[in-house]
Amino acid sequence: MKSIEISARTVAEAVELALAQLGKDRDEVAIAVLESGEGEEEALVRVTVVDEEESLVATASVPKYTGDVAGLARSFLEALLERMDIHAYVTVVTSQVPGQRGEPEETITLHVEGADEEAMGLLIGRRGETLRSLQFLLNLLVSRRVQRWPQLVVDVGNYRQRRQESLEGLARRMAERVRQTGRSITLEPMAAYERRIVHLALRDDSRVYTESMGEGENRKVVIYPSKS
């Protein structure tokens, strides 16, 4: 799969940079906005050449799209798991979350559970890298059928919830250390959604503030003592 991630000041700028690097037009790619560029964050997009995905869409044994995005996504995911020889079952939860403009957006979460812990671990990957790739691929496949980018989240063994709680705890512990020492702390590189968890966990703490630094996969959150 020919896919690149590009960060820039705005989504439009990031998309244009990606298209230039790939040498493709907009109708030849699928665009996923990973980070909108609000606050201290730069915009981050993933741009994928869709022609290379046609065989996956054509061969996946899923029903014809009838308007049920959740059902279509579940069928695609089950077909992908079957091709990976992973025995698991998928449950779907639909929820409404606040959008970037304050309007509610529908998010479809697909929970994957299985008895084989080793297989579940492989699906998650190191720091959730495989899970993020699986989620992106599922969004890409479904988007080709429904002609829009769906809000699909894939979770394996409740990993995302556990990871969120872990990151929130880490953020609070590091913030306390910053308050005690008066010196900033730089966290390990994180994916955009993980950095957002840290920012949100500390945004109401007036004694510290957070910023992101670095490029691409090496982008990190820095916790600073308040200037006031």
Contacts in CASP RR format, 6 or more apart in sequence:
PFRMAT RR
TARGET T0000
AUTHOR 0000-0000-0000
METHOD contacts of the structure
MODEL  1
MKSIEISARTVAEAVELALAQLGKDRDEVAIAVLESGEGEEEALVRVTVV
DEEESLVATASVPKYTGDVAGLARSFLEALLERMDIHAYVTVVTSQVPGQ
RGEPEETITLHVEGADEEAMGLLIGRRGETLRSLQFLLNLLVSRRVQRWP
QLVVDVGNYRQRRQESLEGLARRMAERVRQTGRSITLEPMAAYERRIVHL
ALRDDSRVYTESMGEGENRKVVIYPSKS
1 48 0 8 1.000
1 49 0 8 1.000
1 52 0 8 1.000
1 53 0 8 1.000
1 137 0 8 1.000
2 22 0 8 1.000
2 48 0 8 1.000
2 49 0 8 1.000
2 52 0 8 1.000
3 46 0 8 1.000
3 47 0 8 1.000
3 48 0 8 1.000
3 49 0 8 1.000
3 136 0 8 1.000
4 18 0 8 1.000
4 21 0 8 1.000
4 22 0 8 1.000
4 46 0 8 1.000
4 47 0 8 1.000
5 34 0 8 1.000
5 44 0 8 1.000
5 45 0 8 1.000
5 46 0 8 1.000
5 47 0 8 1.000
5 216 0 8 1.000
6 14 0 8 1.000
6 15 0 8 1.000
6 17 0 8 1.000
6 18 0 8 1.000
6 21 0 8 1.000
6 44 0 8 1.000
6 45 0 8 1.000
6 47 0 8 1.000
7 14 0 8 1.000
7 35 0 8 1.000
7 42 0 8 1.000
7 43 0 8 1.000
7 44 0 8 1.000
7 45 0 8 1.000
7 215 0 8 1.000
7 216 0 8 1.000
7 219 0 8 1.000
8 14 0 8 1.000
8 17 0 8 1.000
8 42 0 8 1.000
8 43 0 8 1.000
9 37 0 8 1.000
9 42 0 8 1.000
9 43 0 8 1.000
10 37 0 8 1.000
10 43 0 8 1.000
11 33 0 8 1.000
11 36 0 8 1.000
11 37 0 8 1.000
11 43 0 8 1.000
11 45 0 8 1.000
13 43 0 8 1.000
14 42 0 8 1.000
14 43 0 8 1.000
14 44 0 8 1.000
14 45 0 8 1.000
15 26 0 8 1.000
15 31 0 8 1.000
15 45 0 8 1.000
15 47 0 8 1.000
18 29 0 8 1.000
18 31 0 8 1.000
18 45 0 8 1.000
18 47 0 8 1.000
19 25 0 8 1.000
19 26 0 8 1.000
19 29 0 8 1.000
19 47 0 8 1.000
22 29 0 8 1.000
22 47 0 8 1.000
22 49 0 8 1.000
24 47 0 8 1.000
24 49 0 8 1.000
28 49 0 8 1.000
28 50 0 8 1.000
28 51 0 8 1.000
29 47 0 8 1.000
29 48 0 8 1.000
29 49 0 8 1.000
29 50 0 8 1.000
30 47 0 8 1.000
30 48 0 8 1.000
30 50 0 8 1.000
30 53 0 8 1.000
30 140 0 8 1.000
30 143 0 8 1.000
30 144 0 8 1.000
30 149 0 8 1.000
31 45 0 8 1.000
31 46 0 8 1.000
31 47 0 8 1.000
31 149 0 8 1.000
32 45 0 8 1.000
32 46 0 8 1.000
32 47 0 8 1.000
32 48 0 8 1.000
32 136 0 8 1.000
32 139 0 8 1.000
32 140 0 8 1.000
32 149 0 8 1.000
33 43 0 8 1.000
33 44 0 8 1.000
33 45 0 8 1.000
33 149 0 8 1.000
34 44 0 8 1.000
34 45 0 8 1.000
34 46 0 8 1.000
34 192 0 8 1.000
34 193 0 8 1.000
35 41 0 8 1.000
35 42 0 8 1.000
35 43 0 8 1.000
35 44 0 8 1.000
35 192 0 8 1.000
35 196 0 8 1.000
36 43 0 8 1.000
36 100 0 8 1.000
37 43 0 8 1.000
37 44 0 8 1.000
38 100 0 8 1.000
40 199 0 8 1.000
40 210 0 8 1.000
40 211 0 8 1.000
40 212 0 8 1.000
41 192 0 8 1.000
41 195 0 8 1.000
41 196 0 8 1.000
41 199 0 8 1.000
41 212 0 8 1.000
42 212 0 8 1.000
44 192 0 8 1.000
44 216 0 8 1.000
46 136 0 8 1.000
48 140 0 8 1.000
50 140 0 8 1.000
50 144 0 8 1.000
53 140 0 8 1.000
53 141 0 8 1.000
53 144 0 8 1.000
56 137 0 8 1.000
56 141 0 8 1.000
57 141 0 8 1.000
57 144 0 8 1.000
57 145 0 8 1.000
60 76 0 8 1.000
60 79 0 8 1.000
60 80 0 8 1.000
60 141 0 8 1.000
61 75 0 8 1.000
61 79 0 8 1.000
62 72 0 8 1.000
62 75 0 8 1.000
62 76 0 8 1.000
62 79 0 8 1.000
63 72 0 8 1.000
63 75 0 8 1.000
65 72 0 8 1.000
65 145 0 8 1.000
65 146 0 8 1.000
67 146 0 8 1.000
69 108 0 8 1.000
69 142 0 8 1.000
69 146 0 8 1.000
69 150 0 8 1.000
70 92 0 8 1.000
70 94 0 8 1.000
70 108 0 8 1.000
71 92 0 8 1.000
72 142 0 8 1.000
72 145 0 8 1.000
72 146 0 8 1.000
73 92 0 8 1.000
73 108 0 8 1.000
73 110 0 8 1.000
73 138 0 8 1.000
73 142 0 8 1.000
73 150 0 8 1.000
73 152 0 8 1.000
74 90 0 8 1.000
74 92 0 8 1.000
74 110 0 8 1.000
76 138 0 8 1.000
76 141 0 8 1.000
76 142 0 8 1.000
77 90 0 8 1.000
77 110 0 8 1.000
77 112 0 8 1.000
77 138 0 8 1.000
77 154 0 8 1.000
78 90 0 8 1.000
80 134 0 8 1.000
80 137 0 8 1.000
80 138 0 8 1.000
81 87 0 8 1.000
81 88 0 8 1.000
81 90 0 8 1.000
81 112 0 8 1.000
86 116 0 8 1.000
86 119 0 8 1.000
86 122 0 8 1.000
86 123 0 8 1.000
87 114 0 8 1.000
87 115 0 8 1.000
87 116 0 8 1.000
87 119 0 8 1.000
88 112 0 8 1.000
88 113 0 8 1.000
88 114 0 8 1.000
88 116 0 8 1.000
88 119 0 8 1.000
88 120 0 8 1.000
89 112 0 8 1.000
89 113 0 8 1.000
89 114 0 8 1.000
90 110 0 8 1.000
90 111 0 8 1.000
90 112 0 8 1.000
91 110 0 8 1.000
91 111 0 8 1.000
91 113 0 8 1.000
92 108 0 8 1.000
92 109 0 8 1.000
92 110 0 8 1.000
92 111 0 8 1.000
93 108 0 8 1.000
93 109 0 8 1.000
93 111 0 8 1.000
94 106 0 8 1.000
94 107 0 8 1.000
94 108 0 8 1.000
94 109 0 8 1.000
95 106 0 8 1.000
95 107 0 8 1.000
95 109 0 8 1.000
96 104 0 8 1.000
96 105 0 8 1.000
96 106 0 8 1.000
96 107 0 8 1.000
97 104 0 8 1.000
97 105 0 8 1.000
97 107 0 8 1.000
98 104 0 8 1.000
98 105 0 8 1.000
99 105 0 8 1.000
105 151 0 8 1.000
106 151 0 8 1.000
107 151 0 8 1.000
107 152 0 8 1.000
107 153 0 8 1.000
108 150 0 8 1.000
108 151 0 8 1.000
108 152 0 8 1.000
108 153 0 8 1.000
109 152 0 8 1.000
109 153 0 8 1.000
109 154 0 8 1.000
109 155 0 8 1.000
110 138 0 8 1.000
110 152 0 8 1.000
110 153 0 8 1.000
110 154 0 8 1.000
110 155 0 8 1.000
111 155 0 8 1.000
111 156 0 8 1.000
111 157 0 8 1.000
111 158 0 8 1.000
112 120 0 8 1.000
112 123 0 8 1.000
112 154 0 8 1.000
112 155 0 8 1.000
112 156 0 8 1.000
112 157 0 8 1.000
113 120 0 8 1.000
113 156 0 8 1.000
113 157 0 8 1.000
114 120 0 8 1.000
114 157 0 8 1.000
120 156 0 8 1.000
120 157 0 8 1.000
121 156 0 8 1.000
122 130 0 8 1.000
123 130 0 8 1.000
123 131 0 8 1.000
123 134 0 8 1.000
123 156 0 8 1.000
124 130 0 8 1.000
124 131 0 8 1.000
124 156 0 8 1.000
124 159 0 8 1.000
125 131 0 8 1.000
127 191 0 8 1.000
128 159 0 8 1.000
128 163 0 8 1.000
131 154 0 8 1.000
131 155 0 8 1.000
131 156 0 8 1.000
131 159 0 8 1.000
131 160 0 8 1.000
132 191 0 8 1.000
134 154 0 8 1.000
135 152 0 8 1.000
135 153 0 8 1.000
135 154 0 8 1.000
138 152 0 8 1.000
138 154 0 8 1.000
139 149 0 8 1.000
139 150 0 8 1.000
139 152 0 8 1.000
142 150 0 8 1.000
142 152 0 8 1.000
143 149 0 8 1.000
143 150 0 8 1.000
153 160 0 8 1.000
155 161 0 8 1.000
163 194 0 8 1.000
164 197 0 8 1.000
167 190 0 8 1.000
167 194 0 8 1.000
167 197 0 8 1.000
167 198 0 8 1.000
167 201 0 8 1.000
168 197 0 8 1.000
168 198 0 8 1.000
168 201 0 8 1.000
169 201 0 8 1.000
170 187 0 8 1.000
170 198 0 8 1.000
171 197 0 8 1.000
171 198 0 8 1.000
171 201 0 8 1.000
171 202 0 8 1.000
171 223 0 8 1.000
172 201 0 8 1.000
172 202 0 8 1.000
174 185 0 8 1.000
174 187 0 8 1.000
174 223 0 8 1.000
175 202 0 8 1.000
175 205 0 8 1.000
175 207 0 8 1.000
175 208 0 8 1.000
175 223 0 8 1.000
177 185 0 8 1.000
178 184 0 8 1.000
178 185 0 8 1.000
178 208 0 8 1.000
178 223 0 8 1.000
178 224 0 8 1.000
178 225 0 8 1.000
179 207 0 8 1.000
179 208 0 8 1.000
179 225 0 8 1.000
182 225 0 8 1.000
183 225 0 8 1.000
184 222 0 8 1.000
184 223 0 8 1.000
184 224 0 8 1.000
184 225 0 8 1.000
185 222 0 8 1.000
185 223 0 8 1.000
186 213 0 8 1.000
186 220 0 8 1.000
186 221 0 8 1.000
186 222 0 8 1.000
186 223 0 8 1.000
187 198 0 8 1.000
187 220 0 8 1.000
187 221 0 8 1.000
187 222 0 8 1.000
187 223 0 8 1.000
188 220 0 8 1.000
189 217 0 8 1.000
189 218 0 8 1.000
189 219 0 8 1.000
189 220 0 8 1.000
190 198 0 8 1.000
190 219 0 8 1.000
190 220 0 8 1.000
190 221 0 8 1.000
192 219 0 8 1.000
195 212 0 8 1.000
195 219 0 8 1.000
195 220 0 8 1.000
195 221 0 8 1.000
198 210 0 8 1.000
198 221 0 8 1.000
199 210 0 8 1.000
199 212 0 8 1.000
199 221 0 8 1.000
202 208 0 8 1.000
202 209 0 8 1.000
202 210 0 8 1.000
202 223 0 8 1.000
203 210 0 8 1.000
206 226 0 8 1.000
206 228 0 8 1.000
207 225 0 8 1.000
207 226 0 8 1.000
208 223 0 8 1.000
208 224 0 8 1.000
208 225 0 8 1.000
208 226 0 8 1.000
209 223 0 8 1.000
209 224 0 8 1.000
209 226 0 8 1.000
209 227 0 8 1.000
210 221 0 8 1.000
210 222 0 8 1.000
210 223 0 8 1.000
210 224 0 8 1.000
211 221 0 8 1.000
211 222 0 8 1.000
211 224 0 8 1.000
212 219 0 8 1.000
212 220 0 8 1.000
212 221 0 8 1.000
212 222 0 8 1.000
213 219 0 8 1.000
213 220 0 8 1.000
213 222 0 8 1.000
214 220 0 8 1.000
END
